[in-house]
């Protein structure tokens, strides 16, 4: 068995290189020589560093033939030829520029296994998953969660302009409110969380669900919130919320920005709003991102409801309302997106 006995000078230089090198392969070879100098066997060193015994023996033999630090440097050989030819890279780029459905796959987005299956049509032995991921990173791709982006809609843009004009025509003593409703369920919404590997992340349920509807409005200027909990979301429930708003804003001209939910557009709701002096401004269809209350609901559910079931729906509703009311006006406006530089009514209130 080949043994290694370093001189004090060699030992000093190897230890210094172990502290200063930033190359992982040089670090492993230096550490292997220092361990062999302490009496370790080649097999033990190979097991420690996770390499084959033959590799550790080659490091030792190379150093014995040329006992200088440069003998530990990694000399790149020809290696295995790359699988990424210009044609294969062009195929990958062409695939990434289109949806998988364009190529006949029943998938919305590309994944590494799906890309390998796609490349197999042109290459009998496609690159491995790791090789494909490295190539995707080299091309500037990262794994990320997509976000919704609305296609340009002239009708929606025209309706937004009309809403701005209506707001500008309101009298000076006015109050502009976003109004919306949200469902609170005893079964909590599930969100991603840290959990032990190999064990499922569980949220305990009682087995009996319950529901409450929370009506809410936020003042675009002051951030004041008005909330009302009801058992259902019907026209009568919305009509019960309108007097609460009028009582809170006595003597003000109230303009309500809301969607065209059936409870809002019912004849009784329109008639009551006119009697109370509340003007309804209808938001474009399917544009929840325009309503500040929708953003506030989502934030509240993340903080209060996610991954936790309460003892009763009444307790959950009380805590939800208490949390939203505890926010400062600036916090509420910020979480509702009203303070954003891109807010669509920035210069209208």
C-alpha positions in Angstrom: 0.0 0.0 0.0 1.4 3.4 -1.0 1.9 5.7 1.9 2.4 9.5 2.0 4.7 11.4 4.4 4.6 15.1 3.8 7.4 17.5 4.8 6.6 20.4 7.2 6.8 22.8 4.2 4.5 20.7 2.0 2.0 20.3 4.9 2.0 24.1 5.5 1.4 24.9 1.8 -1.3 22.3 1.5 -3.1 23.7 4.6 -2.9 27.2 3.2 -4.2 26.1 -0.1 -7.1 24.3 1.6 -8.1 27.6 3.3 -7.7 29.8 0.2 -8.8 27.8 -2.8 -12.2 28.4 -4.3 -12.1 25.4 -6.7 -14.0 22.4 -5.3 -11.9 19.8 -7.1 -8.7 21.3 -5.9 -10.1 21.5 -2.4 -11.0 17.8 -2.4 -7.6 16.7 -3.7 -5.8 18.9 -1.1 -8.0 17.5 1.7 -7.3 13.9 0.5 -3.5 14.4 0.7 -3.7 15.9 4.2 -5.9 13.0 5.4 -3.5 10.4 3.8 -0.6 12.2 5.6 -2.5 11.6 8.9 -2.6 7.8 8.3 -5.9 7.4 6.5 -6.2 4.7 3.9 -7.0 5.4 0.3 -10.3 3.6 0.7 -11.3 5.7 3.8 -10.4 8.9 2.0 -12.4 7.9 -1.1 -15.4 7.1 1.1 -15.1 10.5 2.9 -15.0 12.5 -0.3 -17.6 10.4 -2.2 -15.2 9.4 -5.0 -14.0 6.1 -6.3 -10.9 4.5 -4.7 -9.1 4.6 -8.1 -9.6 8.4 -8.3 -8.0 9.0 -4.8 -5.1 6.7 -5.7 -4.5 8.7 -9.0 -4.3 11.9 -6.9 -1.8 10.3 -4.6 0.3 9.0 -7.5 0.3 12.3 -9.3 1.5 14.1 -6.2 4.2 11.6 -5.5 5.6 11.9 -9.1 5.5 15.7 -8.9 5.2 16.9 -5.3 4.1 20.5 -6.1 0.8 22.3 -5.6 0.2 22.5 -9.4 -0.1 18.7 -9.5 -3.4 19.1 -7.7 -5.0 21.4 -10.3 -7.7 20.0 -12.5 -6.6 19.6 -16.1 -9.6 19.4 -18.2 -9.4 16.7 -20.8 -11.5 16.2 -23.9 -14.3 14.6 -21.9 -17.6 13.4 -23.4 -18.7 15.4 -26.4 -21.7 17.7 -25.8 -25.1 16.6 -26.8 -26.2 20.1 -27.6 -25.7 20.5 -31.3 -26.9 23.7 -33.2 -29.8 21.8 -34.6 -30.9 20.5 -31.2 -30.6 23.9 -29.6 -32.7 25.4 -32.5 -35.4 22.8 -31.8 -35.4 23.6 -28.1 -35.7 27.4 -28.8 -38.5 26.8 -31.3 -40.4 24.7 -28.7 -40.0 27.3 -25.9 -41.4 30.1 -28.1 -44.7 28.2 -28.5 -47.2 26.7 -26.2 -47.1 22.9 -25.8 -50.6 22.7 -27.2 -49.3 24.1 -30.5 -47.2 20.9 -30.8 -50.1 18.7 -29.9 -49.5 18.2 -26.2 -52.2 18.3 -23.6 -50.4 20.7 -21.3 -50.4 24.4 -20.7 -46.7 25.0 -20.0 -43.4 23.3 -20.7 -41.8 21.1 -18.1 -38.4 19.3 -18.2 -40.0 15.8 -18.7 -42.2 17.2 -21.5 -39.3 18.9 -23.2 -37.3 15.6 -23.1 -40.3 13.8 -24.7 -40.4 16.5 -27.3 -36.7 16.3 -28.1 -36.9 12.5 -28.4 -38.7 13.0 -31.7 -35.4 14.3 -33.2 -32.8 12.6 -30.9 -33.0 9.0 -29.9 -31.1 9.7 -26.7 -32.2 13.1 -25.5 -30.2 15.0 -22.8 -30.8 14.1 -19.2 -33.0 16.3 -16.9 -30.0 18.0 -15.3 -28.4 18.7 -18.7 -31.6 20.1 -20.0 -32.0 22.3 -16.9 -28.5 23.7 -17.3 -29.2 24.5 -21.0 -32.5 26.3 -20.0 -30.6 28.4 -17.5 -27.9 29.2 -20.1 -30.6 30.4 -22.4 -32.0 32.7 -19.7 -35.0 30.6 -18.6 -36.0 30.1 -14.9 -38.8 28.2 -13.2 -41.3 30.7 -12.1 -45.0 31.0 -11.3 -46.9 32.7 -14.2 -49.2 35.7 -13.6 -52.4 36.8 -15.2 -52.1 39.4 -17.9 -55.2 40.8 -19.6 -55.3 41.1 -23.3 -56.0 44.6 -24.6 -59.7 45.2 -24.7 -61.0 48.4 -26.3 -64.4 48.1 -24.5 -62.7 47.7 -21.1 -60.5 50.7 -21.7 -63.4 52.8 -22.9 -65.4 51.8 -19.8 -62.5 52.8 -17.5 -62.3 56.2 -19.2 -66.0 56.6 -18.8 -65.7 55.8 -15.1 -62.9 58.4 -14.7 -65.1 61.1 -16.3 -68.1 60.2 -14.1 -65.8 60.6 -11.0 -64.5 63.9 -12.2 -68.1 65.2 -12.6 -69.0 64.3 -9.0 -69.5 67.3 -6.6 -66.6 68.5 -4.4 -68.1 67.0 -1.2 -68.0 63.5 -2.3 -66.6 60.1 -1.1 -65.5 57.4 -3.5 -65.7 53.8 -2.3 -64.7 50.4 -3.6 -67.3 47.8 -2.7 -67.0 44.0 -2.8 -68.0 40.8 -1.0 -66.0 37.7 -0.1 -66.9 34.3 1.2 -65.4 33.0 4.5 -65.5 29.2 4.8 -64.8 27.2 7.8 -62.7 24.9 5.6 -59.6 27.1 5.3 -57.9 28.0 2.0 -54.6 26.0 1.6 -51.4 27.8 1.0 -47.8 26.5 0.5 -45.8 26.1 3.7 -42.6 24.5 5.0 -43.0 20.8 6.0 -40.7 17.9 6.7 -39.5 16.0 3.6 -41.4 12.8 3.1 -44.3 13.8 5.4 -47.5 15.4 4.0 -48.4 18.8 5.3 -51.8 18.4 6.9 -54.5 20.8 8.1 -57.0 19.3 10.5 -60.7 19.7 9.7 -63.8 19.1 11.8 -65.7 17.8 8.8 -68.5 20.3 9.0 -68.2 23.3 6.7 -69.9 26.7 7.2 -70.1 30.0 5.3 -70.3 33.7 5.9 -70.4 36.5 3.4 -68.5 39.7 4.3 -69.6 42.9 2.6 -67.0 45.6 2.6 -66.1 49.1 1.3 -62.9 51.1 1.5 -62.5 54.9 1.1 -60.0 55.6 -1.7 -58.9 58.8 0.0 -58.8 58.0 3.7 -58.6 54.2 3.8 -61.6 53.9 6.1 -63.2 50.5 5.9 -66.9 49.6 6.5 -67.7 45.9 7.0 -70.9 43.9 7.5 -71.1 40.1 7.9 -74.2 38.3 6.5 -75.1 34.6 6.0 -75.8 34.9 2.3 -75.0 37.1 -0.7 -78.5 38.0 -2.0 -80.1 41.2 -3.0 -81.6 41.7 0.5 -78.2 41.3 2.1 -76.6 43.9 -0.2 -79.6 46.2 0.5 -78.9 45.8 4.2 -75.3 47.0 3.6 -76.4 50.2 1.8 -77.9 51.9 4.9 -74.8 51.1 6.9 -72.7 53.0 4.3 -75.2 55.9 4.3 -75.1 56.1 8.1 -71.3 56.2 8.1 -71.1 58.9 5.4 -74.0 61.2 6.4 -74.1 64.5 4.4 -71.6 63.2 1.7 -72.2 62.3 -1.9 -71.4 58.6 -2.0 -70.1 57.0 -5.2 -69.8 53.2 -5.1 -67.4 51.4 -7.5 -68.6 47.8 -7.7 -69.1 44.9 -10.1 -72.3 43.8 -11.7 -73.2 41.0 -9.4 -76.9 40.1 -9.5 -77.3 41.3 -5.9 -76.0 44.7 -7.0 -78.0 45.0 -10.2 -81.3 43.9 -8.8 -84.1 46.4 -9.2 -84.6 46.7 -5.4 -80.9 47.4 -4.9 -80.8 50.1 -7.6 -84.0 51.7 -6.2 -82.7 51.7 -2.6 -79.3 53.1 -3.7 -81.1 56.0 -5.5 -83.2 56.7 -2.4 -80.2 56.8 -0.2 -78.3 59.1 -2.6 -75.6 56.4 -3.4 -74.4 56.4 -7.0 -73.3 53.1 -8.4 -70.4 53.1 -10.9 -70.1 49.7 -12.6 -66.7 48.2 -13.1 -65.8 46.3 -16.3 -66.7 42.6 -16.4 -64.2 40.1 -15.0 -61.7 42.7 -13.8 -61.3 42.0 -10.1 -57.8 43.6 -10.2 -59.5 47.0 -10.6 -61.3 46.6 -7.3 -59.2 47.5 -4.2 -61.4 45.5 -1.8 -60.6 42.3 -3.8 -56.9 42.8 -3.0 -57.7 43.6 0.6 -59.8 40.4 0.9 -56.9 38.3 -0.5 -54.4 39.8 2.0 -56.7 39.2 4.9 -57.3 35.5 4.0 -53.5 35.0 3.8 -53.0 36.3 7.3 -56.1 35.0 9.1 -57.7 32.1 7.2 -55.0 30.2 5.4 -54.1 26.7 6.7 -56.1 27.1 9.9 -59.6 26.0 10.9 -61.3 27.9 13.7 -63.7 26.5 16.3 -66.7 28.2 14.6 -67.4 30.4 11.6 -68.4 33.2 13.9 -64.9 33.2 15.5 -63.2 33.3 12.1 -65.4 36.1 11.0 -64.7 38.2 14.1 -61.0 37.7 13.8 -61.1 38.5 10.1 -63.0 41.8 10.7 -60.8 42.7 13.7 -57.7 42.2 11.6 -58.9 44.3 8.7 -60.1 47.1 11.0 -56.7 47.0 12.9 -54.8 48.1 9.8 -53.8 51.7 9.7 -55.3 53.8 6.9 -51.9 53.8 5.0 -51.5 50.0 5.4 -55.1 49.4 4.1 -54.6 51.7 1.1 -51.2 50.1 0.4 -52.5 46.5 0.6 -55.5 47.4 -1.6 -53.2 48.7 -4.3 -54.5 52.3 -4.1 -51.2 53.8 -3.3 -49.5 52.1 -6.3 -48.0 54.3 -9.0 -49.9 52.2 -11.5 -53.3 52.6 -9.8 -55.8 53.2 -12.5 -57.7 56.0 -10.7 -54.6 57.7 -9.4 -55.6 61.3 -10.4 -59.4 61.0 -10.1 -60.1 61.3 -6.4 
